[in-house]
Amino acid sequence: MQTGLPDLPSLFDPVFALREGGDAFARAIELAPARGAGTLVWVRAYARAEAAVVLEPEMPLGPARLAFHAAATALADTLASLGPPEVAVALKLPGTVLVNLGECGAVRLAAPPGAAEDAVPDWLVVGMELRLAFPIGYETGRTPDLTSLEEEGFEGVGPAELTAGWARHLMAGLDEWQARGPRRVAERYLARLLDGADTPGLRRGIDPDTGALVFDRAGGARERRPLPGTPDAASAAVAA
């Protein structure tokens, strides 16, 4: 089933390849209840890379949301390993990937509908997407905040290599989480995160119980940035 992908660890099985126009994230969510952990879905396409992996956490949904941060860090690490030596790869809240400060991709997380924050979910799905190239005739100067891997010198790097690289880095990050705890997941994510990185007197952290980013400012003020789809995010939207 791994047709078209470089060899992957046996953990990733089964593997489903979708044609151009397919939605890897949606397909992984459909497959998650029956296929379970390790199911990997990816899209064969010219201008984009897209993949998703099914996980089966052994902890409640709230702390399990750190899989989102692990997936974002894995995607950034993949780009740093496959790109030109001088390329700068960073993250922007909540899971946008920047290449040389241009937005190029993102990660997502899904849980079963109605899953309780304090209960172990049956599954989670983490997904990634990357812009490999702009459409023919697209004027990149119109959107200087956006970029593509082609624009940034990623020669000969396609969806298969990016999917396999992300899957390997994700597995390594999940193994490190298990061995060293949630603090290490937070440290690696924050090391890539641009938001607040240069603000004097600001301490950044991640709530291990919810995955929310926490900004502690001088004087004791605290700001929380919840992940999309969490109860915290819904409360923040209502308050706004």
MOBELMO-V30696 format. One record per backbone hydrogen bond with DSSP energy under -0.5 kcal/mol. NH is the residue of the N-H (numbers start at 1). CO is the residue of the C=O. If there is no record, write none. Layout:
BEGIN
<<NH | CO> <NH | CO>>
END
This chain:
BEGIN
<<5 | 2> <12 | 9> <13 | 11> <16 | 40> <18 | 16> <18 | 42> <22 | 19> <24 | 22> <27 | 23> <28 | 24> <29 | 25> <30 | 26> <31 | 27> <32 | 28> <33 | 29> <34 | 31> <35 | 31> <36 | 31> <36 | 32> <38 | 54> <39 | 36> <40 | 14> <41 | 52> <42 | 16> <43 | 50> <44 | 18> <45 | 43> <49 | 130> <51 | 128> <52 | 41> <53 | 126> <54 | 39> <55 | 124> <61 | 116> <61 | 119> <62 | 117> <64 | 60> <65 | 61> <65 | 62> <66 | 63> <67 | 64> <68 | 65> <69 | 65> <70 | 66> <71 | 67> <72 | 68> <73 | 69> <74 | 70> <75 | 71> <76 | 72> <77 | 73> <78 | 74> <79 | 75> <80 | 76> <81 | 77> <82 | 78> <83 | 79> <87 | 84> <89 | 87> <90 | 98> <91 | 192> <92 | 96> <96 | 92> <97 | 105> <98 | 90> <99 | 102> <100 | 88> <100 | 98> <102 | 99> <103 | 145> <104 | 97> <105 | 97> <106 | 129> <107 | 95> <108 | 127> <110 | 125> <112 | 123> <115 | 112> <119 | 116> <121 | 59> <124 | 55> <125 | 110> <126 | 53> <127 | 108> <128 | 51> <129 | 106> <130 | 49> <131 | 104> <132 | 47> <132 | 130> <133 | 47> <138 | 135> <140 | 138> <142 | 139> <143 | 140> <144 | 141> <146 | 143> <147 | 103> <149 | 131> <150 | 132> <152 | 148> <153 | 150> <154 | 149> <155 | 153> <157 | 154> <158 | 156> <162 | 158> <163 | 159> <164 | 160> <165 | 161> <166 | 162> <167 | 163> <168 | 164> <169 | 165> <170 | 166> <171 | 167> <172 | 168> <173 | 169> <174 | 170> <175 | 171> <176 | 172> <177 | 173> <178 | 174> <179 | 175> <180 | 176> <181 | 177> <184 | 181> <185 | 181> <186 | 182> <187 | 183> <188 | 184> <189 | 185> <190 | 186> <191 | 187> <192 | 188> <192 | 189> <193 | 189> <194 | 91> <197 | 194> <199 | 196> <200 | 198> <202 | 199> <203 | 216> <205 | 214> <207 | 212> <208 | 206> <210 | 207> <211 | 207> <213 | 225> <214 | 205> <215 | 223> <216 | 203> <216 | 214> <217 | 215> <217 | 221> <220 | 217> <223 | 215> <225 | 213> <226 | 224> <230 | 227> <234 | 230> <235 | 231> <236 | 232> <237 | 233> <238 | 234> <239 | 235> <240 | 236>>
END
